[in-house]
Amino acid sequence: MISEKGVINSSMGNHGGKYITNTSVNTPTSPYVFNAIQVVTDCVITCVGNITGLTSVSLSAGSVIYGRYTSITLASGSVIAYYGG
């Protein structure tokens, strides 16, 4: 079981993240998943994870989506994907 401090650290990006601008399939560094995705510039994104239906979804700059994602693919735009446990 994760501690309260662990939950807070994970939700605040203390595990780091990845700035993504390419159109390749991007995966998190092991042993992490992506737990938050912050949109830097308007994007079209496909995510694989615990939320279904995120295929070629348009998101506006400033948007943040949460979940447990094992891969992110952009068609356009840029995001910061934060690592979580």
Secondary structure, 3 states (H helix, E strand, C coil): CCCHHHHHHHHCCCCCEEEECCCCEECCCCCCEEEEEEEEEEEEEEEEECCCCCCCEEECCCCEEEEEEEEEEEEEEEEEEEEEC
